[in-house]
């Protein structure tokens, strides 16, 4: 858990008119869905929601939803923004059942770039996927996937099979060994051809 708590109230009015009225009251309208229950129209304080989003651990992490003294684990799935004010105007939360496996996008970070042989020779790290969709147990969502670049040279391709998975996690895409990153020369393939010549 991230330690983030979102206090919500159930919205009586739905639709465009209900959403506008909710925003006039300083709240952000949202929807709680998933599990075996019907979707519920909810609203949260815009200040509280913005603070949670700015923590950097809101989307794709479990947070506590509080309503009428009860607590429930949820996963924030989406936040819509006003293009003018840059404030949240709607959010979606997904109910998490205990023991369930969920799909989340996890950021990919690279370590040992300063000692990577390919980069030291003037090569460039070409990141193909900045996030990877993983199927993970709801209570074990990893903060990141770490790719070690130690020993990698120009022309190396880093596939998902070479990335160490956190306990209980596996890629959502399992029908192919997709590329996460490559190390290319300054001129890409032309540099490699020149080196071979």
KOLLUMKE-67724 format. One record per residue (C-alpha): x, y, z; residue number from 1. Coordinates in steps of 0.05 Angstrom, whole numbers. Layout:
KOLLUMKE-67724
<rec px="X" py="Y" pz="Z" k="NUM"/>
...
end
This chain:
KOLLUMKE-67724
<rec px="0" py="0" pz="0" k="1"/>
<rec px="23" py="71" pz="-14" k="2"/>
<rec px="-7" py="101" pz="48" k="3"/>
<rec px="-52" py="145" pz="5" k="4"/>
<rec px="-124" py="152" pz="30" k="5"/>
<rec px="-180" py="180" pz="-12" k="6"/>
<rec px="-243" py="202" pz="25" k="7"/>
<rec px="-304" py="199" pz="-20" k="8"/>
<rec px="-378" py="210" pz="-18" k="9"/>
<rec px="-431" py="178" pz="-61" k="10"/>
<rec px="-461" py="224" pz="-114" k="11"/>
<rec px="-536" py="224" pz="-120" k="12"/>
<rec px="-537" py="260" pz="-187" k="13"/>
<rec px="-501" py="231" pz="-247" k="14"/>
<rec px="-492" py="254" pz="-318" k="15"/>
<rec px="-465" py="320" pz="-343" k="16"/>
<rec px="-508" py="363" pz="-299" k="17"/>
<rec px="-491" py="323" pz="-237" k="18"/>
<rec px="-416" py="326" pz="-253" k="19"/>
<rec px="-419" py="402" pz="-262" k="20"/>
<rec px="-455" py="412" pz="-196" k="21"/>
<rec px="-403" py="367" pz="-162" k="22"/>
<rec px="-346" py="409" pz="-190" k="23"/>
<rec px="-380" py="474" pz="-167" k="24"/>
<rec px="-378" py="446" pz="-96" k="25"/>
<rec px="-302" py="437" pz="-100" k="26"/>
<rec px="-306" py="362" pz="-112" k="27"/>
<rec px="-282" py="318" pz="-169" k="28"/>
<rec px="-333" py="268" pz="-196" k="29"/>
<rec px="-311" py="196" pz="-205" k="30"/>
<rec px="-334" py="124" pz="-214" k="31"/>
<rec px="-319" py="63" pz="-171" k="32"/>
<rec px="-326" py="-2" pz="-210" k="33"/>
<rec px="-301" py="-73" pz="-213" k="34"/>
<rec px="-310" py="-136" pz="-172" k="35"/>
<rec px="-379" py="-166" pz="-166" k="36"/>
<rec px="-414" py="-100" pz="-150" k="37"/>
<rec px="-448" py="-48" pz="-192" k="38"/>
<rec px="-411" py="17" pz="-210" k="39"/>
<rec px="-421" py="73" pz="-160" k="40"/>
<rec px="-418" py="148" pz="-175" k="41"/>
<rec px="-371" py="181" pz="-124" k="42"/>
<rec px="-337" py="248" pz="-111" k="43"/>
<rec px="-273" py="268" pz="-76" k="44"/>
<rec px="-243" py="334" pz="-53" k="45"/>
<rec px="-204" py="365" pz="-110" k="46"/>
<rec px="-148" py="386" pz="-62" k="47"/>
<rec px="-142" py="316" pz="-32" k="48"/>
<rec px="-143" py="283" pz="-101" k="49"/>
<rec px="-91" py="331" pz="-129" k="50"/>
<rec px="-45" py="318" pz="-69" k="51"/>
<rec px="-51" py="243" pz="-80" k="52"/>
<rec px="-36" py="249" pz="-154" k="53"/>
<rec px="24" py="294" pz="-142" k="54"/>
<rec px="53" py="242" pz="-94" k="55"/>
<rec px="74" py="203" pz="-157" k="56"/>
<rec px="45" py="139" pz="-128" k="57"/>
<rec px="-28" py="147" pz="-146" k="58"/>
<rec px="-41" py="115" pz="-214" k="59"/>
<rec px="-32" py="39" pz="-217" k="60"/>
<rec px="-19" py="32" pz="-142" k="61"/>
<rec px="-66" py="8" pz="-88" k="62"/>
<rec px="-96" py="64" pz="-46" k="63"/>
<rec px="-147" py="64" pz="11" k="64"/>
<rec px="-217" py="88" pz="-6" k="65"/>
<rec px="-255" py="114" pz="55" k="66"/>
<rec px="-330" py="123" pz="56" k="67"/>
<rec px="-376" py="128" pz="117" k="68"/>
<rec px="-323" py="99" pz="164" k="69"/>
<rec px="-309" py="39" pz="119" k="70"/>
<rec px="-244" py="26" pz="82" k="71"/>
<rec px="-233" py="-10" pz="17" k="72"/>
<rec px="-170" py="-22" pz="-26" k="73"/>
<rec px="-176" py="5" pz="-96" k="74"/>
<rec px="-132" py="18" pz="-157" k="75"/>
<rec px="-137" py="86" pz="-191" k="76"/>
<rec px="-146" py="71" pz="-265" k="77"/>
<rec px="-153" py="139" pz="-299" k="78"/>
<rec px="-154" py="213" pz="-285" k="79"/>
<rec px="-182" py="263" pz="-336" k="80"/>
<rec px="-155" py="334" pz="-336" k="81"/>
<rec px="-182" py="402" pz="-356" k="82"/>
<rec px="-136" py="426" pz="-413" k="83"/>
<rec px="-142" py="499" pz="-391" k="84"/>
<rec px="-137" py="496" pz="-315" k="85"/>
<rec px="-95" py="431" pz="-312" k="86"/>
<rec px="-140" py="407" pz="-255" k="87"/>
<rec px="-171" py="337" pz="-250" k="88"/>
<rec px="-243" py="336" pz="-274" k="89"/>
<rec px="-259" py="261" pz="-268" k="90"/>
<rec px="-227" py="198" pz="-240" k="91"/>
<rec px="-239" py="123" pz="-243" k="92"/>
<rec px="-225" py="74" pz="-186" k="93"/>
<rec px="-225" py="-2" pz="-191" k="94"/>
<rec px="-245" py="-47" pz="-133" k="95"/>
<rec px="-192" py="-97" pz="-112" k="96"/>
<rec px="-214" py="-164" pz="-85" k="97"/>
<rec px="-167" py="-198" pz="-35" k="98"/>
<rec px="-121" py="-248" pz="-70" k="99"/>
<rec px="-138" py="-223" pz="-140" k="100"/>
<rec px="-87" py="-214" pz="-196" k="101"/>
<rec px="-90" py="-148" pz="-232" k="102"/>
<rec px="-56" py="-118" pz="-293" k="103"/>
<rec px="-17" py="-53" pz="-281" k="104"/>
<rec px="34" py="-12" pz="-320" k="105"/>
<rec px="100" py="-11" pz="-283" k="106"/>
<rec px="155" py="40" pz="-300" k="107"/>
<rec px="221" py="14" pz="-326" k="108"/>
<rec px="286" py="43" pz="-298" k="109"/>
<rec px="357" py="30" pz="-322" k="110"/>
<rec px="417" py="23" pz="-277" k="111"/>
<rec px="493" py="23" pz="-289" k="112"/>
<rec px="489" py="69" pz="-349" k="113"/>
<rec px="555" py="101" pz="-328" k="114"/>
<rec px="592" py="34" pz="-332" k="115"/>
<rec px="556" py="6" pz="-393" k="116"/>
<rec px="609" py="-11" pz="-446" k="117"/>
<rec px="563" py="7" pz="-504" k="118"/>
<rec px="547" py="76" pz="-476" k="119"/>
<rec px="620" py="89" pz="-458" k="120"/>
<rec px="638" py="76" pz="-531" k="121"/>
<rec px="590" py="131" pz="-552" k="122"/>
<rec px="527" py="89" pz="-561" k="123"/>
<rec px="458" py="110" pz="-540" k="124"/>
<rec px="406" py="75" pz="-498" k="125"/>
<rec px="343" py="70" pz="-541" k="126"/>
<rec px="284" py="57" pz="-494" k="127"/>
<rec px="228" py="21" pz="-530" k="128"/>
<rec px="183" py="12" pz="-469" k="129"/>
<rec px="181" py="63" pz="-413" k="130"/>
<rec px="128" py="21" pz="-378" k="131"/>
<rec px="112" py="-54" pz="-381" k="132"/>
<rec px="43" py="-84" pz="-366" k="133"/>
<rec px="49" py="-136" pz="-311" k="134"/>
<rec px="0" py="-185" pz="-281" k="135"/>
<rec px="13" py="-182" pz="-206" k="136"/>
<rec px="-21" py="-201" pz="-141" k="137"/>
<rec px="-61" py="-140" pz="-117" k="138"/>
<rec px="-21" py="-132" pz="-53" k="139"/>
<rec px="47" py="-137" pz="-87" k="140"/>
<rec px="49" py="-83" pz="-140" k="141"/>
<rec px="122" py="-66" pz="-154" k="142"/>
<rec px="146" py="6" pz="-156" k="143"/>
<rec px="190" py="-6" pz="-217" k="144"/>
<rec px="225" py="-57" pz="-262" k="145"/>
<rec px="300" py="-49" pz="-261" k="146"/>
<rec px="343" py="-65" pz="-323" k="147"/>
<rec px="417" py="-74" pz="-309" k="148"/>
<rec px="461" py="-46" pz="-366" k="149"/>
<rec px="526" py="-73" pz="-338" k="150"/>
<rec px="564" py="-110" pz="-393" k="151"/>
<rec px="517" py="-87" pz="-449" k="152"/>
<rec px="549" py="-66" pz="-514" k="153"/>
<rec px="529" py="-30" pz="-579" k="154"/>
<rec px="480" py="-73" pz="-617" k="155"/>
<rec px="452" py="-108" pz="-555" k="156"/>
<rec px="377" py="-118" pz="-552" k="157"/>
<rec px="346" py="-125" pz="-483" k="158"/>
<rec px="284" py="-169" pz="-484" k="159"/>
<rec px="233" py="-176" pz="-429" k="160"/>
<rec px="260" py="-246" pz="-414" k="161"/>
<rec px="325" py="-214" pz="-391" k="162"/>
<rec px="290" py="-169" pz="-340" k="163"/>
<rec px="284" py="-197" pz="-269" k="164"/>
<rec px="211" py="-200" pz="-249" k="165"/>
<rec px="188" py="-183" pz="-179" k="166"/>
<rec px="158" py="-241" pz="-138" k="167"/>
<rec px="91" py="-264" pz="-165" k="168"/>
<rec px="94" py="-217" pz="-226" k="169"/>
<rec px="95" py="-236" pz="-299" k="170"/>
<rec px="87" py="-196" pz="-363" k="171"/>
<rec px="16" py="-188" pz="-388" k="172"/>
<rec px="42" py="-201" pz="-459" k="173"/>
<rec px="65" py="-273" pz="-459" k="174"/>
<rec px="61" py="-293" pz="-532" k="175"/>
<rec px="128" py="-262" pz="-551" k="176"/>
<rec px="194" py="-240" pz="-521" k="177"/>
<rec px="185" py="-165" pz="-534" k="178"/>
<rec px="241" py="-113" pz="-535" k="179"/>
<rec px="248" py="-66" pz="-476" k="180"/>
<rec px="310" py="-27" pz="-500" k="181"/>
<rec px="369" py="-30" pz="-547" k="182"/>
<rec px="438" py="2" pz="-547" k="183"/>
<rec px="453" py="34" pz="-614" k="184"/>
<rec px="514" py="69" pz="-643" k="185"/>
<rec px="512" py="143" pz="-658" k="186"/>
<rec px="490" py="129" pz="-730" k="187"/>
<rec px="450" py="67" pz="-713" k="188"/>
<rec px="461" py="10" pz="-761" k="189"/>
<rec px="508" py="50" pz="-804" k="190"/>
<rec px="557" py="56" pz="-746" k="191"/>
<rec px="555" py="-19" pz="-736" k="192"/>
<rec px="569" py="-31" pz="-810" k="193"/>
<rec px="627" py="17" pz="-808" k="194"/>
<rec px="656" py="-18" pz="-747" k="195"/>
<rec px="651" py="-86" pz="-782" k="196"/>
<rec px="686" py="-58" pz="-845" k="197"/>
end
